[in-house]
Amino acid sequence: MNTLPVEHLLQLWNITPEWTLFLDRDGVMNVKPDNDYVRNAAQLQWLPGVPQSIALLNQFFRHTIVVTNQQGIGKGLMTEQDLKNLFAGMETDLGNVGAKIDAWYYCPHLATDNCLCRKPKVQMALQARTDFGDIDFKKAIMAGDSASDIEFGKRLGMKTVFIVPSLPMLPKNVPPADIVCTGLPQFAAAFG
């Protein structure tokens, strides 16, 4: 893990407008319920400052894309339409502060299904590159709150940001991310 301040690392990376930002959802954009899933808009609780942070980050990245494991679908706790409705509600909230997500990719499978799309497997990112055609993983950042998020980014050669709310107390087994931040607002603040 690098000990340089976030601002200095971002300068070293030379982020330009053709870069892509990949975000995990639960624990990065919204509160992750303990032993449960956000199944509808009524259960969604944005993490403080996240919509505004995404609006700021949109100014620096060509694409802002969500990649999220949603095994609540595979468990039968929600449907794919429930998830799409939730994404639509999040888009409305984001739009109210001038922010946007360019695409939402999700894995509906159980961890035991051995599918190709569940992070840390990289199918969601490969699909995004196919859909957009101009994504270069060497000019991409993955921000997530789990080891699988960081591994997902590393497998594709992306820069990685580990989001952990408990700095300076890091959890055990922190994945080897390039940057560690207390939340998306801290990461976004480094852009100005």
C-alpha positions in Angstrom: 0.0 0.0 0.0 1.3 3.4 -0.9 1.9 6.0 1.8 1.8 9.1 -0.4 -1.2 11.4 0.1 -4.1 10.7 -2.2 -3.5 14.0 -4.0 0.1 13.1 -4.9 -0.8 9.7 -6.1 -3.5 11.1 -8.4 -0.9 13.5 -9.9 1.5 10.6 -10.4 -1.2 8.6 -12.2 -1.8 11.5 -14.6 -5.5 11.1 -14.7 -6.9 12.6 -17.9 -10.5 12.8 -19.2 -10.3 9.4 -21.0 -10.1 7.5 -17.7 -12.9 5.4 -16.4 -14.0 5.1 -12.7 -15.5 1.8 -11.6 -17.4 1.8 -8.3 -18.8 -0.9 -6.1 -22.2 0.0 -4.7 -22.8 -1.4 -1.2 -20.4 0.1 1.3 -19.1 2.6 -1.2 -22.2 4.5 -2.4 -24.7 3.4 0.2 -24.8 1.8 3.7 -24.3 -1.9 3.5 -26.9 -3.6 5.8 -25.6 -6.2 8.2 -26.4 -9.7 6.9 -29.0 -8.3 4.5 -29.4 -6.7 1.1 -30.8 -3.3 -0.1 -33.8 -4.6 -1.9 -35.7 -1.4 -2.7 -35.5 2.4 -2.6 -37.1 2.5 0.9 -34.1 0.6 2.3 -31.5 2.7 0.5 -29.4 4.9 2.7 -26.8 7.0 0.9 -23.4 7.3 2.6 -22.8 11.0 3.5 -21.6 13.1 0.7 -21.6 10.4 -1.9 -24.0 11.8 -4.5 -22.1 15.1 -4.5 -18.7 13.3 -4.6 -19.9 11.4 -7.7 -20.9 14.7 -9.3 -17.4 16.0 -8.7 -15.8 12.8 -10.0 -17.9 12.9 -13.2 -16.0 16.0 -14.2 -12.7 14.0 -14.3 -13.7 10.7 -15.7 -15.1 9.8 -19.2 -17.2 7.0 -17.7 -18.5 6.3 -14.2 -19.6 2.7 -14.0 -21.0 0.6 -11.1 -20.1 -3.1 -10.8 -21.8 -4.9 -8.0 -22.4 -8.4 -6.7 -26.1 -8.9 -5.9 -26.5 -12.4 -4.7 -29.8 -11.4 -3.0 -31.3 -12.1 -6.4 -29.8 -15.6 -6.5 -31.2 -16.2 -3.0 -34.7 -15.2 -4.1 -34.8 -12.2 -1.8 -35.3 -9.8 -4.7 -35.8 -9.9 -8.4 -33.7 -8.4 -11.2 -36.5 -5.9 -11.7 -36.4 -4.9 -8.1 -32.7 -4.1 -8.5 -33.3 -2.2 -11.8 -36.0 -0.1 -10.0 -33.5 0.6 -7.2 -30.9 1.7 -9.7 -33.5 4.0 -11.4 -34.2 5.6 -8.0 -30.5 6.1 -7.3 -30.1 7.7 -10.8 -32.9 10.1 -9.8 -31.2 11.0 -6.5 -27.9 11.5 -8.3 -29.4 13.6 -11.1 -30.8 15.9 -8.4 -27.2 16.9 -7.5 -25.9 16.9 -11.1 -24.3 13.4 -10.9 -24.7 10.4 -13.1 -23.7 6.8 -13.5 -23.1 5.8 -17.1 -23.9 2.1 -16.6 -24.8 -0.4 -13.9 -23.5 -4.0 -14.1 -24.5 -6.6 -11.6 -23.9 -10.3 -10.9 -27.2 -11.9 -9.7 -25.6 -15.3 -8.9 -24.8 -17.0 -5.7 -21.2 -17.1 -4.6 -21.4 -20.9 -5.0 -22.6 -20.7 -8.6 -19.1 -20.4 -10.0 -20.3 -17.9 -12.6 -18.1 -15.7 -14.8 -19.4 -12.4 -13.5 -19.1 -12.4 -9.7 -16.3 -10.2 -8.5 -13.4 -10.8 -8.3 -14.0 -12.4 -11.8 -13.9 -9.7 -14.4 -16.8 -10.3 -16.8 -18.7 -7.1 -15.7 -15.7 -5.0 -16.7 -15.2 -6.8 -19.9 -18.9 -6.3 -20.8 -18.5 -2.6 -20.0 -15.5 -2.3 -22.3 -17.5 -4.1 -25.1 -20.5 -1.8 -24.5 -18.5 1.5 -24.5 -15.6 0.5 -26.8 -13.3 3.2 -25.4 -12.4 1.8 -21.9 -8.7 1.2 -21.3 -8.2 -0.7 -18.0 -4.7 0.8 -17.7 -6.6 4.1 -17.5 -9.2 3.0 -15.0 -9.7 3.1 -11.2 -11.7 0.6 -9.2 -13.1 1.8 -5.8 -14.5 -0.8 -3.5 -14.8 -1.9 0.1 -13.9 -5.5 -0.2 -10.9 -7.7 -1.1 -12.8 -9.0 -4.1 -13.3 -5.4 -5.4 -9.5 -4.7 -5.2 -8.6 -8.1 -6.7 -11.1 -7.4 -9.6 -9.3 -4.1 -10.3 -5.9 -5.6 -10.0 -6.7 -8.5 -12.4 -7.4 -6.0 -15.1 -4.4 -3.7 -14.4 -6.6 -0.9 -12.9 -5.5 1.4 -10.1 -7.4 0.6 -6.9 -9.0 2.5 -4.1 -10.0 0.6 -0.9 -12.9 2.4 0.9 -12.8 1.7 4.6 -14.8 3.9 7.1 -12.6 3.2 10.1 -9.3 4.9 9.4 -6.9 5.2 11.1 -7.9 1.8 12.4 -7.6 -0.5 9.4 -9.4 -3.8 9.4 -7.4 -7.0 9.4 -6.3 -8.3 6.0 -6.6 -5.0 4.2 -6.2 -5.8 0.5 -3.1 -4.3 -1.3 -4.9 -1.3 -2.8 -3.0 1.7 -4.3 -5.0 4.1 -2.1 -7.0 3.7 1.1 -9.7 6.3 1.8 -12.3 6.7 4.5 -15.0 7.1 1.9 -15.8 8.3 -1.6 -15.8 12.0 -0.4 -12.2 11.8 0.7 -11.2 10.3 -2.6 -13.2 13.0 -4.5 -11.8 15.8 -2.4 -8.3 15.0 -3.8 -9.6 16.1 -7.2 -10.2 19.6 -6.0 
